[in-house]
C-alpha cells in the first residue's frame, strides 16, 4: 500500500477502527461477503447505520480486514458508548477469527497502522473494501483524488 493509498484512507473522520481476521486464507470474494454480512448485522440487530472504508488483504496463511467506520446516526459521544457497550457484542458476532472494535483517536495513525501492518506481513493480494459507499463519499473530509485503486 503506497503513501497515496494511505492518504486516501485519511479522507474520512473515522470514529471506529475495526480489525477482522479469518482462521486461514480465503478468497477475497468470500471474505468480503462475510464482512458485509457482519456489517449488516450491526444495522439489523442494533439499528446503527455505518459507512466503512478500508482494506482486505491476504498473506500466505491468513486473510485480514482493517477498516475505518463512521456510525452515521449517532454522535461521537455515542461512539464512545458503542465501544463500551456494543464493541464486545460486535466482536463476538465475527465468527471467523479474531476481531477488534476500537475508538479512533487519530485517523492518520489508524491509516498508518494499516500501511505498516501490510508492509510487515507482505500480502500477496489486497484491495479496498467499502460499505455504504454512496454515504461514505458524502462524508469525505477532503477533495476526491483523481483515481484510486479499488474504485
C-alpha positions as a Markdown table, in Angstrom:
| # | Residue | x | y | z |
|---|---|---|---|---|
| 1 | Unk | 0.0 | 0.0 | 0.0 |
| 2 | Unk | 1.5 | 3.3 | -1.1 |
| 3 | Unk | 1.6 | 6.7 | 0.6 |
| 4 | Unk | -1.1 | 7.9 | -1.8 |
| 5 | Unk | -3.4 | 5.0 | -0.9 |
| 6 | Unk | -2.8 | 5.6 | 2.8 |
| 7 | Unk | -3.8 | 9.3 | 2.3 |
| 8 | Unk | -7.0 | 8.0 | 0.6 |
| 9 | Unk | -8.0 | 6.4 | 3.9 |
| 10 | Unk | -7.3 | 9.7 | 5.7 |
| 11 | Unk | -10.1 | 11.4 | 3.8 |
| 12 | Unk | -12.7 | 10.5 | 6.5 |
| 13 | Unk | -13.0 | 11.4 | 10.1 |
| 14 | Unk | -13.3 | 7.8 | 11.4 |
| 15 | Unk | -15.0 | 7.2 | 14.8 |
| 16 | Unk | -14.2 | 3.5 | 15.0 |
| 17 | Unk | -11.4 | 1.2 | 13.8 |
| 18 | Unk | -12.2 | -2.4 | 13.1 |
| 19 | Unk | -9.9 | -5.4 | 12.6 |
| 20 | Unk | -11.4 | -8.7 | 11.5 |
| 21 | Unk | -9.3 | -11.8 | 10.8 |
| 22 | Unk | -10.0 | -15.2 | 9.3 |
| 23 | Unk | -8.7 | -18.6 | 10.5 |
| 24 | Unk | -6.8 | -19.4 | 7.4 |
| 25 | Unk | -6.7 | -17.9 | 4.0 |
| 26 | Unk | -9.8 | -17.2 | 2.0 |
| 27 | Unk | -10.5 | -15.7 | -1.4 |
| 28 | Unk | -11.5 | -12.0 | -1.2 |
| 29 | Unk | -15.0 | -12.5 | -2.6 |
| 30 | Unk | -15.8 | -14.9 | 0.3 |
| 31 | Unk | -14.2 | -12.7 | 2.8 |
| 32 | Unk | -16.0 | -9.6 | 1.6 |
| 33 | Unk | -19.3 | -11.4 | 1.6 |
| 34 | Unk | -18.8 | -12.4 | 5.2 |
| 35 | Unk | -17.7 | -8.9 | 6.1 |
| 36 | Unk | -20.9 | -7.5 | 4.5 |
| 37 | Unk | -23.0 | -10.0 | 6.5 |
| 38 | Unk | -21.3 | -8.9 | 9.7 |
| 39 | Unk | -21.8 | -5.2 | 8.9 |
| 40 | Unk | -25.5 | -5.8 | 8.1 |
| 41 | Unk | -25.9 | -7.4 | 11.5 |
| 42 | Unk | -24.9 | -4.1 | 13.1 |
| 43 | Unk | -27.8 | -2.4 | 11.3 |
| 44 | Unk | -30.4 | -5.1 | 11.8 |
| 45 | Unk | -29.6 | -6.0 | 15.4 |
| 46 | Unk | -28.5 | -2.6 | 16.7 |
| 47 | Unk | -30.2 | -0.1 | 14.3 |
| 48 | Unk | -26.9 | 1.6 | 13.7 |
| 49 | Unk | -26.2 | 2.7 | 10.1 |
| 50 | Unk | -22.5 | 2.8 | 9.2 |
| 51 | Unk | -20.2 | 3.9 | 6.4 |
| 52 | Unk | -17.0 | 2.0 | 6.0 |
| 53 | Unk | -13.7 | 2.0 | 4.0 |
| 54 | Unk | -10.5 | 0.0 | 4.5 |
| 55 | Unk | -8.6 | -2.9 | 3.1 |
| 56 | Unk | -8.9 | -6.6 | 2.8 |
| 57 | Unk | -5.7 | -8.5 | 2.3 |
| 58 | Unk | -4.3 | -12.0 | 2.3 |
| 59 | Unk | -0.9 | -13.4 | 3.3 |
| 60 | Unk | 0.1 | -17.0 | 2.5 |
| 61 | Unk | -1.7 | -18.2 | 5.7 |
| 62 | Unk | -4.4 | -15.7 | 6.6 |
| 63 | Unk | -7.0 | -13.1 | 5.4 |
| 64 | Unk | -7.4 | -9.8 | 7.3 |
| 65 | Unk | -9.8 | -6.8 | 7.1 |
| 66 | Unk | -8.9 | -3.4 | 8.6 |
| 67 | Unk | -11.5 | -0.7 | 8.2 |
| 68 | Unk | -12.5 | 2.7 | 9.5 |
| 69 | Unk | -16.1 | 3.0 | 10.5 |
| 70 | Unk | -18.4 | 6.0 | 10.8 |
| 71 | Unk | -21.7 | 5.3 | 12.6 |
| 72 | Unk | -23.9 | 8.0 | 10.9 |
| 73 | Unk | -27.0 | 8.1 | 13.1 |
| 74 | Unk | -25.1 | 8.8 | 16.3 |
| 75 | Unk | -22.6 | 11.5 | 17.6 |
| 76 | Unk | -19.0 | 11.0 | 18.8 |
| 77 | Unk | -20.1 | 10.7 | 22.5 |
| 78 | Unk | -22.3 | 7.8 | 21.4 |
| 79 | Unk | -19.3 | 6.3 | 19.5 |
| 80 | Unk | -17.5 | 6.0 | 22.9 |
| 81 | Unk | -20.6 | 4.3 | 24.3 |
| 82 | Unk | -20.7 | 2.0 | 21.3 |
| 83 | Unk | -17.2 | 0.7 | 22.1 |
| 84 | Unk | -18.1 | 0.3 | 25.7 |
| 85 | Unk | -21.5 | -1.3 | 25.3 |
| 86 | Unk | -21.6 | -2.9 | 21.8 |
| 87 | Unk | -17.9 | -3.3 | 20.9 |
| 88 | Unk | -17.7 | -6.7 | 22.6 |
| 89 | Unk | -21.0 | -7.8 | 21.1 |
| 90 | Unk | -19.9 | -6.8 | 17.6 |
| 91 | Unk | -16.6 | -8.6 | 18.1 |
| 92 | Unk | -18.4 | -11.8 | 19.2 |
| 93 | Unk | -20.6 | -11.7 | 16.1 |
| 94 | Unk | -17.5 | -12.2 | 14.0 |
| 95 | Unk | -17.3 | -16.0 | 13.9 |
| 96 | Unk | -14.3 | -16.4 | 11.6 |
| 97 | Unk | -11.4 | -15.5 | 13.9 |
| 98 | Unk | -10.1 | -12.6 | 16.0 |
| 99 | Unk | -11.9 | -9.3 | 15.9 |
| 100 | Unk | -11.5 | -5.9 | 17.4 |
| 101 | Unk | -13.6 | -2.7 | 17.5 |
| 102 | Unk | -11.7 | 0.4 | 18.9 |
| 103 | Unk | -12.3 | 4.1 | 19.1 |
| 104 | Unk | -10.2 | 6.1 | 16.7 |
| 105 | Unk | -8.2 | 8.8 | 18.5 |
| 106 | Unk | -6.0 | 9.7 | 15.4 |
| 107 | Unk | -7.2 | 8.9 | 11.9 |
| 108 | Unk | -3.7 | 9.3 | 10.4 |
| 109 | Unk | -2.3 | 6.8 | 12.9 |
| 110 | Unk | -5.1 | 4.3 | 12.0 |
| 111 | Unk | -4.2 | 4.6 | 8.3 |
| 112 | Unk | -0.5 | 4.2 | 9.1 |
| 113 | Unk | -1.3 | 1.2 | 11.2 |
| 114 | Unk | -2.9 | -0.5 | 8.1 |
| 115 | Unk | 0.1 | 0.5 | 5.9 |
| 116 | Unk | 2.7 | -0.8 | 8.4 |
| 117 | Unk | 0.7 | -4.0 | 9.1 |
| 118 | Unk | 0.6 | -4.7 | 5.4 |
| 119 | Unk | 4.3 | -3.9 | 5.0 |
| 120 | Unk | 5.2 | -6.2 | 7.8 |
| 121 | Unk | 3.1 | -9.2 | 6.6 |
| 122 | Unk | 3.7 | -8.6 | 2.8 |
| 123 | Unk | 0.3 | -9.6 | 1.5 |
| 124 | Unk | 0.2 | -11.3 | -1.9 |
| 125 | Unk | -3.2 | -9.9 | -2.6 |
| 126 | Unk | -5.1 | -6.8 | -1.3 |
| 127 | Unk | -7.8 | -4.4 | -2.3 |
| 128 | Unk | -10.0 | -1.6 | -0.8 |
| 129 | Unk | -13.3 | -2.7 | 0.7 |
| 130 | Unk | -16.3 | -0.4 | 1.2 |
| 131 | Unk | -19.7 | -0.5 | 2.8 |
| 132 | Unk | -22.5 | 2.1 | 2.2 |
| 133 | Unk | -20.3 | 3.7 | -0.5 |
| 134 | Unk | -22.7 | 6.5 | -1.6 |
| 135 | Unk | -23.0 | 7.7 | 2.0 |
| 136 | Unk | -19.3 | 7.3 | 2.6 |
| 137 | Unk | -18.5 | 9.6 | -0.4 |
| 138 | Unk | -20.8 | 12.3 | 1.1 |
| 139 | Unk | -18.9 | 12.1 | 4.4 |
| 140 | Unk | -15.4 | 12.7 | 2.9 |
| 141 | Unk | -13.5 | 15.4 | 4.6 |
| 142 | Unk | -11.1 | 16.2 | 1.7 |
| 143 | Unk | -11.4 | 16.6 | -2.1 |
| 144 | Unk | -11.7 | 13.3 | -4.0 |
| 145 | Unk | -8.5 | 12.1 | -5.6 |
| 146 | Unk | -8.2 | 11.8 | -9.3 |
| 147 | Unk | -8.1 | 8.0 | -9.4 |
| 148 | Unk | -7.7 | 5.4 | -6.7 |
| 149 | Unk | -7.2 | 1.6 | -6.7 |
| 150 | Unk | -10.4 | -0.2 | -5.9 |
| 151 | Unk | -12.8 | 2.4 | -7.3 |
